[in-house]
Amino acid sequence: MKRALYLLPVAIFAAMALLFVKGLTMDPKAIPSVLIDRPVPEMALPPLPGRGEDTGLATRDLKGRVSLVNIYGSWCIACVQEHPYLMEYSKSGIVPIHGIDWRDDPVQGAAWLKKHGDPYDRVGVDPAPGRAAVDFGVTGAPESFIVDKNGIIRYKHIGPISPEVWNKTLLPIIRELQK
């Protein structure tokens, strides 16, 4: 009995060490989304000022072609980091990129795109509290979603898109869905 009491701290330490080691192998950015393999949430977002009346973003716009939906805001520092890459990928024409200007003043969102360039085919305004982004399960900006031609969310990326993320993760998924 006394021997078991001496072994108890060792057993607890071993169990905690195993959990710690397992945790080190996990990707902290890989937050599971309950929306993967589910339809895009219903939305009908108005356009940014100055983009034209028929340039907002609605659920119906995400059907017919594989697309990338990017959540951004003029207040988002990490969005500035990814923006040049979005401009490059938009020019390539590989996939339409749509934006959701989240928790932003529409005038500031439009000014931000005018200053940095506009990579988006369509942009919907989702002011605070950001109902559409909440429906997408967004936890912060930037976040991006790959949507298949049937309007089903197939992948969620949290954080800025970099060339590495584009080439190793997003582009292969996009290419596979375009087949």
N, C-alpha and C positions, 0 to 999 in steps of 0.2 A: 504494500500500500504506500509506504513512504517512497519507494522507488518510483512509483507512478507520479507522485507529486513532484519529484525532481525532474522527471521527463516532460511534464506538462509545459513548462516555459520553453523548452527546446522545440516541442511540437508546435506551439503557437508561433514561435519565431520562424520555423520552417514554413508554415502556412503563409505567414505574412510575406516572407521572402519570395515565395512562388507567385503570389499576387503582384508583388512589386515587379518582378521580372516579366510577367505577362503584360503588365501595364506599359513597360518600356518598349514593347514590340508593337504597340497600338499607335495609329496615326491620330494625333489630337484634332486634326482638321476633319477627320472622317466621321462627321456626325450623321448618323442615319436619318433619312427623311422618310416619313410615312407616306409621302406623295409619290415616291418612285413607283413607276408602273401604274400610276393613276392619272386620270384626265386633269388637264390644267384647270385651276379654279375658275369659276364664272367671274368675268370682269368686263367692264366697258369703261376704260379710262380715257379722259379727255386728252387732247394733244397739248404739247407745250406751245406757248404763245409764239407766233411767227413761223410755225412749221406747216400751216395749212390745216383746214378743218378735218380732212380725212386722214390724218396721220397719227391719231391716238392709237391705243392698243386695246383690242378686245379679244376675247377667247376665240372667236371665229378666225382671227388673223393668224392664229397659231396652228391652223390645220391646212393640209395640202402640201407642205414642205417641211423638211427638218429645219429647225431654227434654234437659235441661241437667244435666251432671254437674260438680260443683264440688269441687275438691280444696282442703281448708283444714286448719288446725290452730290450737289455742288459743295456740300459741307464735308464730304468724305475724302480724307487724305489718301487712303489706299486706292481710291478710284483714280486719282491723278497718276499713280504709279502704273496702273494697268491700261490707261486710256490710249497711249501710243500704240500698244499692241492691238487693241480693238480697232483702231483706225487702219492698221496694216491688214488685219484679217478681214475687215469689211471691204477693203479695196480688192482683195483677192477674189471675192464673189463666191467663195466656197459655201457659205451658209449665210442666210439673212440673220442679222443681229438686231434684236428689238430691245429697247430700253424701258425700264420703269424708273422714273424720277421719284424717288422715295423720300417722304418726309421733308419735302423741299418747297420753297416758294417757287412757283412756276416761272416767274420772271428771272430769278437767280439761276434756275435750272437751264433756261434758254440761253442766258448770258454765258454760263459755264461752257455749254456746247459751242457757242459762237467763238469763245476764246480758245478752246482746246481742240475743236473739230467735232464733227457729228458723224459717228460711225453707224448710227442706227437707221434702219429702214422705217421703223415706227417707234414713237416714244409716247408712253402714257404717263400722266401725272397722277401720283398716288400721295396726296398730302397727308400730314399727320392726322390721325394716328396710323395711316398706312394700311388700310383694310386689305388691299390686293396683296401686298407683301406679306401680311400676316397670314392670309389664306395660302400663300406659297410656302409658309413655314420659315420665312426669312428671320435670321437672328441678328444680322448686321450687314452693312454694305462694305465692299461689293460681294454679291453672290450671283452665280450664273446657273442657268438651267438649260439642259438640252431637251428639246421637245421634238418628238417624232412627227411624221406627217399626219398622224391621226389625232394629234393634240394630246399625246400621252407624255408625261414627264419621264425621261429615261435616266437622267443623271443630274446631280446637284454638286456644284463646286463652291466651296466657301473660301473667300479671300480673293486677292487679285489674280488675274490670269497673267501668267508669264509665258515666255516662249517654251519653257520646259513643260509647263502644265498643258499648253496648247498642243505641242507635238507629241507628248507621251500619253496624254489622257483624253483631252477633248476631241482633237482631230480624228483619232482612230474610232471613237464612238460615233462621231458625226458620219464618217465615211461608211461605217458598217450600217448605220440606219438609212443612209442614202441608197443602199443597194436594192 
